[in-house]
Amino acid sequence: MSLSGDARSDHGSAASAVADDLAQLILGELAPGQSLPSEADLAERYSVSRLTIREAVKLLAGRGLLELARGRRAMVREPDGSAFTDFLTSIVRTDPKGLFDLVEVRLSLEVQSATLAAKRANRAGIVAIENALQGMRDAVGDSPDFADEAAEASFHSFDFGFHEAVALASGNRVLGYLFEAMAVPLREGFFISQRGHADRGHTPQDTIAAHQRILDCIREGNGRAAAEAMRMHLRDTERDIRMAVTKMAQSPVRS
């Protein structure tokens, strides 16, 4: 890549252009843990100053692609979902529509996860799903509701663990990665949906029953039934969130 004179005249544009090209190199050719070529080599390659290279490297570090450390070359980072997590958490916290956007994404991802888990899950995968469901049961006990905030937090933690275990049991690494990246916003969404769930006259036991239906279908190896059970559960979650958001909008604002 050789940058035009116009690009070189605008330092910010030059750094951005170099960063975009370097990103393709990182994603296509370099493995996590590998170092970038030296600043001098990169400056020669792109026909820009070493200062421009430093700015481009900083941009890529900001995107989570590179790890910077004093006294050594920039190194390719192991991929993680931090940027995706931050984005989802932000929209869930600041915009009620973000909750519904997240449910729509979950419908696409988790229906597929359940379908694949029914076809591919090994014994270890089934056990992980079973353990998460048992954790949900233990958190609520025989009570129709949560004993305290700690019990509710534990319930939602195991609820997330259930859905994550289904994603991992699908055998699809991308699904597992995406679900891990959604952990924080999903847990926050669970607390909100639980409010609507209760307002609609349902209990945590109903949630457990819905999860049990999903597990039963996966155990049976019935992908179509597992997909439908997951779809029904998430549609019910969407109704819970709608109820909670409506009630929050109707509550008087306290000064």
C-alpha positions as CSV (number, residue, x, y, z in Angstrom):
1,M,0.0,0.0,0.0
2,S,1.3,3.5,-0.9
3,L,-0.6,6.5,0.5
4,S,-1.3,9.4,-1.8
5,G,0.2,12.9,-1.2
6,D,-3.3,14.1,0.0
7,A,-3.4,11.3,2.5
8,R,0.1,12.1,3.7
9,S,-0.8,15.7,4.1
10,D,-3.5,14.8,6.6
11,H,-1.7,12.9,9.5
12,G,-4.9,11.6,11.0
13,S,-6.2,10.3,7.7
14,A,-2.8,8.7,6.9
15,A,-2.8,6.9,10.3
16,S,-6.3,5.7,9.8
17,A,-5.6,4.4,6.4
18,V,-2.5,2.6,7.6
19,A,-4.5,1.2,10.5
20,D,-7.2,-0.2,8.2
21,D,-4.6,-1.9,6.0
22,L,-2.7,-3.2,9.0
23,A,-5.9,-4.6,10.5
24,Q,-6.3,-6.8,7.4
25,L,-2.8,-8.0,7.8
26,I,-3.4,-8.9,11.5
27,L,-6.7,-10.6,10.8
28,G,-5.5,-12.5,7.7
29,E,-1.9,-13.4,8.3
30,L,-0.7,-12.9,11.9
31,A,-1.5,-15.2,14.8
32,P,-2.2,-14.1,18.4
33,G,1.1,-13.6,20.1
34,Q,3.0,-12.6,17.0
35,S,4.8,-9.2,16.9
36,L,4.3,-6.6,14.2
37,P,7.2,-5.7,12.0
38,S,9.4,-2.9,13.3
39,E,8.3,0.8,13.0
40,A,11.0,1.4,10.4
41,D,9.9,-1.5,8.3
42,L,6.2,-0.5,8.4
43,A,7.1,3.2,7.7
44,E,9.0,2.0,4.6
45,R,6.2,-0.3,3.6
46,Y,3.5,2.4,3.7
47,S,5.7,5.4,2.7
48,V,4.8,7.3,5.9
49,S,6.6,8.6,8.9
50,R,7.3,6.5,12.0
51,L,5.0,8.9,13.9
52,T,2.2,7.9,11.6
53,I,2.9,4.3,12.2
54,R,2.8,4.9,16.0
55,E,-0.6,6.5,15.7
56,A,-1.9,3.7,13.5
57,V,-0.7,1.1,16.1
58,K,-2.5,3.1,18.8
59,L,-5.7,3.0,16.8
60,L,-5.4,-0.8,16.4
61,A,-4.7,-1.2,20.1
62,G,-7.9,0.8,20.8
63,R,-9.8,-1.6,18.6
64,G,-8.5,-4.5,20.7
65,L,-6.3,-6.0,18.0
66,L,-2.9,-5.2,19.4
67,E,-1.3,-5.2,22.8
68,L,1.2,-2.5,23.6
69,A,4.1,-2.7,26.1
70,R,7.0,-0.4,26.7
71,G,10.3,-1.6,25.1
72,R,8.9,-4.1,22.7
73,R,7.0,-4.3,19.5
74,A,3.2,-4.3,19.4
75,M,1.9,-7.8,19.6
76,V,-1.3,-9.3,18.2
77,R,-3.9,-9.9,20.9
78,E,-6.0,-13.0,21.5
79,P,-9.4,-12.0,20.2
80,D,-12.0,-11.1,22.9
81,G,-15.5,-9.6,22.8
82,S,-14.8,-6.6,25.0
83,A,-15.8,-4.0,22.4
84,F,-18.9,-5.9,21.6
85,T,-19.7,-6.3,25.3
86,D,-19.3,-2.6,25.9
87,F,-21.6,-1.7,23.0
88,L,-24.4,-4.1,24.1
89,T,-24.2,-3.1,27.7
90,S,-24.4,0.6,26.7
91,I,-27.6,0.2,24.6
92,V,-29.3,-2.0,27.2
93,R,-28.6,0.5,29.9
94,T,-29.5,3.7,28.0
95,D,-32.2,2.7,25.5
96,P,-35.2,0.4,26.2
97,K,-35.2,-0.5,22.5
98,G,-31.8,-2.0,23.1
99,L,-33.4,-4.7,25.3
100,F,-35.7,-5.8,22.4
101,D,-32.8,-5.6,19.9
102,L,-30.9,-8.0,22.2
103,V,-33.9,-10.4,22.3
104,E,-34.0,-10.4,18.5
105,V,-30.3,-11.3,18.3
106,R,-30.9,-14.0,20.9
107,L,-33.7,-15.5,18.9
108,S,-31.3,-15.9,15.9
109,L,-28.4,-17.2,17.9
110,E,-30.0,-19.3,20.6
111,V,-32.6,-21.1,18.4
112,Q,-29.7,-22.2,16.3
113,S,-27.7,-23.1,19.4
114,A,-30.5,-25.3,20.7
115,T,-30.9,-27.0,17.2
116,L,-27.2,-27.8,17.0
117,A,-26.9,-28.8,20.6
118,A,-29.6,-31.4,20.1
119,K,-27.6,-32.8,17.2
120,R,-24.1,-32.5,18.6
121,A,-24.0,-32.3,22.4
122,N,-21.8,-34.9,24.1
123,R,-22.3,-36.2,27.6
124,A,-20.1,-33.5,29.1
125,G,-22.2,-30.8,27.3
126,I,-25.4,-32.3,28.6
127,V,-24.1,-32.4,32.1
128,A,-23.1,-28.8,31.9
129,I,-26.6,-27.8,30.9
130,E,-28.1,-30.0,33.7
131,N,-25.8,-28.5,36.3
132,A,-26.8,-25.0,35.3
133,L,-30.5,-25.9,35.6
134,Q,-30.0,-27.5,38.9
135,G,-28.3,-24.3,40.1
136,M,-31.4,-22.4,39.1
137,R,-33.5,-24.8,41.2
138,D,-31.2,-24.6,44.2
139,A,-31.3,-20.7,44.1
140,V,-35.0,-20.6,44.4
141,G,-35.7,-23.8,46.3
142,D,-39.4,-24.7,46.8
143,S,-40.4,-21.0,47.3
144,P,-42.6,-19.4,44.6
145,D,-40.3,-16.4,44.7
146,F,-36.7,-15.4,45.7
147,A,-35.8,-15.3,49.3
148,D,-33.5,-12.3,48.8
149,E,-31.4,-10.4,46.3
150,A,-28.6,-12.9,46.6
151,A,-30.8,-15.7,45.7
152,E,-32.1,-13.8,42.7
153,A,-28.6,-12.9,41.6
154,S,-27.6,-16.6,41.9
155,F,-30.6,-17.7,39.9
156,H,-29.8,-15.3,37.0
157,S,-26.2,-16.4,37.1
158,F,-27.2,-20.0,36.6
159,D,-29.8,-18.9,34.0
160,F,-27.0,-17.4,32.0
161,G,-24.9,-20.5,32.6
162,F,-27.7,-22.6,31.1
163,H,-27.8,-20.6,27.9
164,E,-24.1,-20.4,27.6
165,A,-23.8,-24.2,28.1
166,V,-26.3,-24.8,25.3
167,A,-24.3,-22.5,23.0
168,L,-21.1,-24.4,23.9
169,A,-22.8,-27.7,23.4
170,S,-23.7,-26.6,19.9
171,G,-20.0,-27.3,19.0
172,N,-19.9,-23.9,17.1
173,R,-17.0,-21.8,18.4
174,V,-18.4,-18.6,17.0
175,L,-21.7,-19.1,18.9
176,G,-19.8,-19.8,22.1
177,Y,-17.6,-16.7,21.6
178,L,-20.6,-14.4,20.9
179,F,-22.5,-15.7,23.9
180,E,-19.5,-15.1,26.2
181,A,-19.3,-11.5,24.8
182,M,-23.0,-11.0,25.7
183,A,-22.7,-12.1,29.3
184,V,-22.9,-8.7,31.1
185,P,-25.9,-7.2,29.1
186,L,-27.7,-10.6,29.2
187,R,-27.5,-10.7,33.0
188,E,-28.8,-7.2,33.2
189,G,-31.6,-8.1,30.9
190,F,-32.5,-11.1,33.0
191,F,-33.2,-8.9,36.1
192,I,-35.4,-6.6,34.0
193,S,-37.3,-9.5,32.4
194,Q,-37.8,-11.1,35.8
195,R,-39.7,-8.0,36.9
196,G,-42.0,-8.3,34.0
197,H,-42.3,-12.0,34.5
198,A,-43.6,-11.4,38.0
199,D,-45.9,-8.6,36.9
200,R,-47.5,-11.0,34.4
201,G,-48.2,-13.4,37.3
202,H,-45.4,-15.9,36.6
203,T,-42.9,-17.4,39.0
204,P,-39.2,-18.5,38.8
205,Q,-40.6,-22.1,38.7
206,D,-42.2,-21.3,35.4
207,T,-38.8,-20.2,34.1
208,I,-37.3,-23.4,35.3
209,A,-40.0,-25.4,33.5
210,A,-39.3,-23.6,30.3
211,H,-35.6,-24.4,30.6
212,Q,-36.4,-28.0,31.4
213,R,-38.4,-28.4,28.2
214,I,-35.3,-27.1,26.2
215,L,-33.0,-29.6,28.0
216,D,-35.4,-32.5,27.5
217,C,-35.5,-31.8,23.7
218,I,-31.7,-31.6,23.6
219,R,-31.4,-34.9,25.5
220,E,-33.7,-36.5,23.0
221,G,-31.7,-35.3,20.1
222,N,-34.7,-33.5,18.6
223,G,-33.3,-30.4,17.0
224,R,-36.7,-29.1,15.7
225,A,-38.4,-29.5,19.1
226,A,-35.4,-27.9,20.9
227,A,-35.5,-24.9,18.5
228,E,-39.2,-24.5,19.2
229,A,-38.8,-24.8,22.9
230,M,-36.1,-22.1,22.9
231,R,-38.1,-19.9,20.6
232,M,-41.1,-20.1,22.9
233,H,-39.0,-19.3,25.9
234,L,-37.4,-16.2,24.3
235,R,-40.8,-15.0,23.0
236,D,-42.0,-15.2,26.6
237,T,-38.9,-13.3,27.7
238,E,-39.8,-10.6,25.1
239,R,-43.3,-10.3,26.6
240,D,-41.8,-10.0,30.1
241,I,-39.4,-7.2,29.0
242,R,-42.3,-5.4,27.3
243,M,-44.3,-5.6,30.5
244,A,-41.3,-4.3,32.7
245,V,-40.5,-1.5,30.3
246,T,-44.1,-0.4,30.1
247,K,-44.4,-0.4,33.9
248,M,-41.2,1.6,34.3
249,A,-42.5,4.2,31.8
250,Q,-45.7,4.5,33.8
251,S,-44.0,5.0,37.1
252,P,-43.8,8.6,38.3
253,V,-40.4,10.2,38.1
254,R,-39.0,11.1,41.5
255,S,-37.2,14.4,41.9
